[in-house]
Amino acid sequence: MGLTMAEKVIARSAGLPRVEPGDMVVADVDLVFGHDGSFPLALEVMKEMGREEPWDSEKAVLFIDHSAPSPTPEISNLHRAMREFSKKSGVRLYDVGNGICHQVLPEEGFIKPGMLIVGADSHTVTHGAFGCFAIGVGSTDAAVAITSGKIWLRVPESVKIELKGELRGPVTTKDVILKVIGDVKADGMNYKSVEFHGDSVDYLSMASRMTITNMGAEMGAKATMMPVNGTARQMIRREFGLEVKEFLPDSDADYSDILEADLSSIVPMVACPPNVDIVRPVEELSGTVIDQAFIGSCTNGRLEDLHLAASILRGKKVKVRCIVIPASRKIFLEAVRDGTVEVLSKAGCVVGPPTCGPCVGAHMGLLGSGEVAVSTSNRNFPGRMGDRNAKIYLVSPATAAASALEGEIADPRRYV
């Protein structure tokens, strides 16, 4: 019996010929990273362990992206500690303004197929779009990984999801992954490695793939992965300028379950508060009055997302506050060059610097009590974007833009 993608990565990293689901292994880490929302605590753990040096400064990366620029003196002190650690240890730090870790890592060439990546962030699974076994851990495990270069883990079962058909109109992979989460539920893939396959994957851009893998965390997945075949290699070369090798599961790999999703039947979807798996078609929510729209985050802050929003907003005016935040400086600059920022600004949007923004409830557009928002981010539990009494509806960039125009949840198919 052959190996799944996750099993291949883990076996190589653990120095074993093969692994089976349920095996406990200690594996070598290819890359570890953290950000200002998690790494300051990891620094404290490192001090307690008496191990404050990285095992390899070239294989560790830090980001200041969650509260960037700093909104409080307390957070400024955390940022200072990270800068001091970077200067002392030689670990590269991407400071305020560079963008969100999950976007900057591939842009800067850190991500290659087949890597075992440990990130002190639950959406580390994003990098599975590049064929990596990328897992999110807490600050303690991050401290161990950055000082030892190793991580212990249980080999997960693998599930295959076959994507078939073509997306229609303004329907995006955000709608696809919301539909999948609604079907399998928030705990449906607990500690499983989920692989997305099928002919439909071949025509998806890397940005669209990253949206799918990013939200694997919202169904409990340990990892979410996509095969890197010839088509994916071309897309990675075109979108990120990276030359990479193919990385695929064995043809006779064993999966604990195989599911299907027909993209041609999917319509714009909405995840309703207070849980990400309460998913309904947009027409069932049409007319729900909103106070704010947020377009950005590590889920949907990429250039194609901004282009989609701008195509709907061009020549029009939003009725509610609409915050747009590119995921990286590179994306921001390209959006300036191609006129996207101008379109968004003229439509009445507030275009912010590359950062996580209100997604993590830190700053730049927090919600007040009783307020309602549509957001292209990945979580909608109470308090995620501000007051616990606010409501968050998760949507695609197209639905967010259409809703901003109407001041209520709206079907983007009317605009495309």
N, C-alpha and C positions, 0 to 999 in steps of 0.2 A: 504494500500500500504506500502511495506517495505522500508527500507533505504539503500542507497548506502554506500560504505565504507566511503566516505568523510562525508556524512550526519551523520553517526554513531559517528565518531570522534567529529565533531563539536557539535552535540547535547549533548554528554557527557561532553565535555569541557565547554559548555555554561550552563550546569545544566538544560537542557530542555529535555522533553520526546521525542520530535522529532523536526526536522527543515525541511523547504522547500526551494527549490532554490529561491533566491531573498531575503530571510530573512536577516536582519541585526542583528548581535549578537556581544556581547563581550564575549570572550572565555578565559579560563585559559590555560596558556602555560605549556607544560610538559618539554620543553627544548628550550633554546635559545642559539645561538652561533654566533660568528663573527670572522673575520680574519683581517690581516693587510691591506687588500685592502678596508675594509669597517668600521672596528670598531674604528679606530682613529677618524673618523668624528662623530661616535656615542658618543664617549667620550666628544667631544666638545658640542654636543647637551645636554648631561647629565649635563654638567656644566652650560649651559644656563638655564636649567630647575631647577637647584638647587637640583638635585637628583643624587648623584654620587655613591650610594650604590645599589648593586643588591638586588632584592627581596628575592632571595634564591641562595646563591653562589654554592650550589650543583646542581642546575639546569641550570647553565650557563657555557659555555666553550668557550675558545678563542684559536685561532691558528695563528701562524706566518708561512704562507705557500705560499703566492702569490709572494713575493719578498724575497725569502729565499735561501741562505744567502743574506743579504742586499747588493744591488748594488750601493747605493749612501748614502752619509751622511744624506741627508734629510729623507730617508726612515729609516735609523738607528735611528733617533730621534723618529719616529713614533713607531718603535719597542720598544724603551726604555719606551715610555709612556704606552704601553700595559703591559710591564713587571712590571712597577710600580703599575699600576692599579691592576694587578693580585696579587701582593704581599700585597697590602693594603686591597683588598676586599675579598681575599680568593677564587676568581674564578680561576679555573684550567686553566693553559696556556700550550699548547703544542707548544714548541719553535722550532726554526730552526732544521730541520733534522727529525722531527717526521713524516711529510708527509702532504698530502692534507686533509683538514677537512672532506670531504665527505667519505674518506676511513678510516680515523682514528676513526671517531665517532662509526661506528659499530664494528671495531676491539677492541675498548676499552669498549664495552658493554653499550654504551649510548642509543642505538636504540632498541626499542621494538614495536611490532605491536600495532596499535591503538593510538599511541602518536600523539599529536599536537605539531609539531616542527616549530619554527621560526628561520630562519637563515638569516643573513645579506649577502646573496649571492643568485643569481638567480637560481643556480643549486642545491639549497636545495631540490628540487623535487626528487633528487636521492633517498632519503630515503623512498620514496613511494614503493620501491622494498621490503621493510620490512613491508608493510601494514600501514605506517604512513601517516597522512595528514601533509606533510612537505612543507612549503611555504617560498619563498624568499621575503625579504622586504628590503627597503632602510634603511639607517643609522638612520633616525629619528624614524621610527617604531621600529627598533631594540633597540634604547635607551629607548623607552617607555616600550617595552616588558621586557627588562632586569631589569628595575627598578620597574615595577608594576606586572610582571608575567601575564599580560593580553594583548590581541590583539583584535582589532575590525575587523570584516570582513563581507562580503556578502557571503551567502551560494551559492556556484557555482552550475550550472547544471552539471550533470554527463554524460559522454559519455563512452560507452563500446566498446572496440576494441577486437574482437575475433581473436586470433592467431591460425592458423591451419596449418597442414603439418609439415615437418621436414626440417631443414637446410641441404644444400648439400655442400660437399667439404669444401673449406675454407670460405664459406659464414658465416657471424656472425650476431649477433644482432645489430651491428653497421650498417650493410647493411639494416637490417629490419627497424630500426628507420629512417634511411635516406630515405628509400622508402616511409614510412608512411608520413614523413614531406613533401616530394615531392608531395605526393597525396593531402594532406589536406592544405598545404601551411603554411607559417610562422605565419599567423594570424588565421589559421583555427580552433584553439581550444582556442581562447582568453577567459580567465577567466573561463575555464571549468576544472572540475576534470576528468581526463582521466584514466579509469581503463582498464588494459590489462588482458584478460581472455583467456580461451581455453585450450584444452588438450596439446597444444604445450608448454605452459608455464611450465608445470610440469617437463619437461626434461631440462629446462634451469637452469644453475648454477646461484648462487646469483650474481656473477660477471657479467654474461650476462644480468641478469635482471636489474642490476644497470645501465648498458649502455643504456638500453631502457628508464628507468625512468629519467635518467640524462638529456636526450635530449628533454624531454617534454617541457622544457622552450623554445625550439626553434620552437614550434608550438603554443606558447602563453598560454600554460596550466597553470592554477593556481596551480594544483597538478597533479602528475601522480602516480598511485597506482597499486599494484598487490596484489591479495589475498594471504593470508598465510594459506595454508591448511597443511595436514599431510606431503606431499612431501616437501613443502617449509620449514617446521619446521625442517625436517631432514637435509636439505641443510644448513640452518642457523646454526644448531648444528655442522655440519661437517666443514663448512668454517669459522665460527666465534666463535664456542664454546659456543653459547648462547642457553639457554632453553627458548623457547617462547611459547605462546598460539596461537591457531588458531585465525585468524581474517578474516571474510568473509562478503560480503554484504548479505542482506536478499535475499532469492530466488525470491521474488516478488518485488525487488527494481525497481524503475522507472528511465529509462535512456532517455535523450533527443534525443539520436541517438545511433545506434548500427552499427559498421563497421566491416569488416573482412579483414584479411591479410593472404594470403597463403604463408607460409614460403618456401615451396618447389619450388615455382616459382620465388623466389627472387635470383638475381645474385649479384655479387660485385657491389656496387653502389658508386658514387662520387657526392658530393655536390660541385657545381662550384661557383667561385666568381662572383659577390660580395655578394650573398645571400645563406643562407643555404637551401632554398627550390628549388634551381635550381639543380635538381638531375637527373643524367643520368647514364646508365650502364657503367661500366668501359671500355668496348670495344669501346665505342664512344669517349673516351678520350685517348685511347692508343696512345702513341707516343708524348704526351705533355711533353716537356723537363722540368725537375725540377732542382732546386739548392739544395734543402734540404728536408729531411724527418724527421718528428717528431713523435715519438711513446711514448705516455704517457698521462697525464692529468687525471682529475676526471672521464673522459669518458672511457678511454682505457689504464690506467696505472696499471692494476691489473695483477696478476701472470699469469693467463691464456692468457692474451694479450701478455705478454713477451714471454711465451712459444710458442705461435703461430708464432710470429715474428722470434724467434730463430730457429724454425723448418724449416723456409724458408731460413734463412741466414746461417745455419750451413755449414761450409766448403767453403763458398763463400766470396767474397769481394764486398762491396758497391762501387758504382761509384760516389756518391755524399755524402756530409756530412749527417750523420744520427744520430740524437740525441734521446737517449732513457732515459726516466726518470720514475722510479717506483713511484707509488702513495703513498707509505708509507715505513717507515723503515722496517716494518715486511716483506713486499713484497721484498724489496731490499735484505734483509738478506737471505730470502728463495731462491731468484734468484742467490745469491752467492753460497749458499750451494749446490743447485742442478746443478750448472754448467752453468746456463743460461747466467749470466753476462760474463763468459769466452767466450762462443760462440759468443755473441754479440760484445764483444771487439775485438776478433780475426777477426770478419767480417769487422772491421773498424768503428764500431759505437762508439760514445761518450756516456758513461753511466754516468748520473748525479745523484746527491743526490735527495732524495724524496722532491719534490716541484712542484709547478704549472709550473715552467719553462717558455718557450716562449709562451705558450698558451695565457697568459694575456698581452703579449707585454711588460713585465718588464725587462727580462734579459735572459741569457743562451740560446742564439740562435735566436736573432731577425733578421728579414729579411731586406735587403737593397732595395733600389728603383729598381723596375723591376724584382726582384727575385721571383721565384715561388717555392712553397712548397706543399707537401702533409702532412697532419696532422691528427692524430687520435683524435684531440680535438673536440670541439662542435660549434665553431663559425668561420666564415670566412669573416666578413665584413672588408672593407678597414681599415688598421691600426691596426687590432687586434693583429698581431704578429710582429709589427715593422712598417716599412715605409708604408704609405698609397698607394703607387704605387706598392706594392708587391701583389702577388696573392696567395690565399690559397685554396687548394682543400681538402675537408674533406673526409677521407677514413677510412677503417678498418685497424687494425694492419697488417693483411695479405697483403692488397693492398699496405700499406706503405712500408713493407719490400720488396715486389716484385719490387716496383717502385725505391727503393733505390738501388737495384741490377742493374737495367737497366738504371738508370739516367733519366727515363721518366715514366709517369704513365703507369703501367703495370697490366695485369690481373693475380692475384695470383693463379688462377686455373692451370696455367702452372707449378706451383711449388709444388702442393699438390696432 
